[in-house]
């Protein structure tokens, strides 16, 4: 891949390596653009009493942006560094999210649904929350949140749009309509999605989204970008050959890029 827009770093607490190490890894792999996109600070739970090492502390956010901007200038001419944020969508916290989104000169903001209330459905330490639940009802709640995220106007693209499948919990019922309703919301509000490689290493053993959803996104005219979701510098661009093959199989010949909150495109 020529770009990778989804990376995490030591500040978030559950990744390793500093920002510069991710940039250098991308250069080594011949990339043209590298996006720095660490997790937005937690807004609706107390970091001191919640699960540890979930996101950067609020007082680190300005330092994160400052370092990103310095590295963007330092590596100008060698690789285009794009300054981003994975801005978790949390229902009821839209105003707080908007304050963060509007306060800094982002190149792009990823809208990702991790939380259903205080349950982070992507955290392996919280898998027990599936016990005793009706999987279909969880999927319905999740895709409702995805649709609401798309409608906020806060984001440039939605990350790992079907991350609810991460740990392999799937309803017996067909969820095609739920998945398509989320994609239709993305199309309606003019957003893009990402092909996120990290799902390959999760229990679902499948990228986010599935090939079926990718094909539906193509039918709806939704642009797609690529993200490794790297939590280690060595993972920058992970499974990029497989990702490229999936994009081509789904009919995509271009990949979305982002700069100054504007979307562009380059050939896959």
N, C-alpha and C positions, 0 to 999 in steps of 0.2 A: 504494500500500500504506500501511496505517496504522502498520505496524511494519517494522523492518529490524534483524535480530539478528546479522548477520555483517559486521563491518567491521574493517579493519586500519589501522595508523597508523605514524608514522615510527619508532617504537621497534623495529619488527620488522626494519627495514633495507631492505625492498623495497616499502614504501608511502611515500606523502608526506602531509604534513599532520599537525597535532597533534590530540589527542583532541577538543578543543573545536571545531575546525573541522568535524568530522563531526557533532557535535551541532547546530551552527548550520545546517549543510546540511539536516539532517533537519527542523529547525524551519521553515526557508524552504520546504520541500516539504510542510508541513502534516502531518507525521507526529505520532503520539501517543506512540510509544515508539521509542527508539533503543538498540540493543545495542552495547556496546564489547567486542570479542572478539579481542584480539590473540593471536598465536601463543605457545604455551607455549615456554619455553626448550628448547634441544636437550638431550637426556638421554643419547643412546647414541652420539653422534659428538662429536669434539673440534671445537668451533666455530673454533678457531684453524687447523685444518688441513683442515676440510671446506669446502664451497662457502660463499662469504661472503654475508652479509646474508640469512640464512634465518629468524632468529627473534631475539627480544629476549634480551640476556644475562641470566643468572640473577640478577645483582645489580640488574637493572632491574625485576624482577617486583614486589617490594614497592612500589617507587615508582609503577609502573603502577597497581596497585590503589589506592594512596593518592590518586593524581590522579583516577582514576575516581570514587571515593567523594566527593571534594570537588566534582567537577562534577555529580554526582548531586544533591547538596544545593543547589548554586548554581542549577541549572535547574529545581528543583522548582516546580511550578505552570505551567511553560511547556512542558515535555516530560518524560516519564518516562524517565530514563536507567537502563538495566539494565547491571550490571557482569558481564561474561562473560569466557570464555577459550576459545580453540580449543585443546583439549588433545589433541594428536596421540596416537593410539593406537600404541604401539610394543611389539610382542610381547617379553616378557621384562623390560619396564620398568614393569610394572603397579604395583609398590610405590612406585616413585619418582613416578609420576603421581598415585597416591593421596595421597602426602604433600602435593603441590601443591594438589590439589583440596580437601583437608580443611583446609588452612592459611589459607584466605581466605574472606571472606563473599560468595561468588559468587551472582549471581542465576541463572546457568545455565552449564553447561560443554558445549561442542560436542565430540563425539567424531568426529574425522576421521582417515581413513587416508591418509597421504601416503607413508609409508615402507614399503618391503618390504626389510627389512634396512637397509642404508645407502643404498639407492636411493630417492630421492624421486621418485615416479612423476608428480608434478605440476610438476616443475621443468623448464623448457624447456632448461636447460643439461645435462640428464641424459637427453635423448631417445635418445642413442646407446646407452643400456643396452637398448633394444629389439632391437638388432641381434643376429641369430643366435638369438633366443629364439623359442620356440613361444608365440604370443599366448594360446592357450587355457590353457597352464600358468601364465602370468602372471595371467590373469583368475582362475583357480582359487585361486592364492595370495592375490590381493587380496581376493576375497570371503570366503575363510577368515579373513583378518584382520578384515574388517568384522563377521563373525559373532562373533568373539572380543571385539571392542570392545563390541558390544552386550551381551555377557554379563558384563562386568566390574562393572557397577553404578556406574561412575564418571561416567557421562554422562547428560545430560538429553535430548539428541537427537543424531542422527548427521548430520554435514555432508556435502554433495555425495557422496551414497552411491555413485554410479556414476562417480566422478572418473577411474577407470581408462581411460575412453574419451577423455580430454581431448585427446590428440594424434592421435586418429583411428585408432589401432591397434586393430583388432577381429579376433577369431578368425573363421575361415570357419564354424566350428561355431556352432550356436544356444546362446546363453548365458542363455536365459530361466530355466532351472532354477537357475543360479548367482545371478542377480539376485533371484529369488523366495526362495531360501534365506536371503539376507541380509535381505530384508523380513520373512520369517517369524521370524527371530531378533529383529528390532526389535519385532515384535508380541509375541513371547513374553516379552520382558523389559520391556515397558511403556514403551518409548521413543517419541519422535517422530522425524521426519526434517525436512529443510528442502528447499524449492524454491530452489535456488541459481542466480541469474541469470548468473553469470560465465561459464558454459559457452558462452553465445551468442557470446562474443568469442574463444573458443578454436577450434582446428582442428576439433573435433567439431561446432561450430556448433549446439549444443543445450544447453538448461538441464540441470542435474543435479537430479533424475533425469529420465529420458525420460517422455513422456506415458504410455507403457504401464506403467512402474513406478509412476507416480502413481496410475493407475487401480487397480493391484493393491494399492497401499498403502491406498486407500480401501476396497477389498473386505475387507482385513484389519483395518480399524478403526484404522489408524495415523494419529495427528494429524500435521499438516504446518504448519511455519512458513515464513517467507520470509527470505532473506538475499541481499543484493546482492553480498557478498564484495568490497565496495569497498576499493580500495587508493588512492583519491584522494577527497577530500571531494565532488567533483562527481558521483561514481558512487554515492553513497548513493541507494537506491531505484531503481537502474538497471533498466530493462526491467520496471518494476512493472506496467504495464498488460498487457504480454504474460504476466507471471507470474499475474496475476489471472485472465486469460482461460484459462490452462492449468489453474489450480486449479478453476475453474468447470466446464470441460470434463471434468475428471476426477471431478466430483461433489462437490467440497468447498464447503461454505458457511461454514465456520469456519476460523480460523487460530489456531495455538497461540501462547501467550504464556508468559513465564517470569518469576518473581520469587521470590527466596529459595529457589531450587531447587524451587519448586512450579509446576506447569503450569496455565495457565488457557486461556481461549479467547475470541475476539471474532469477530464476523462478518467474512467476507472483505471 
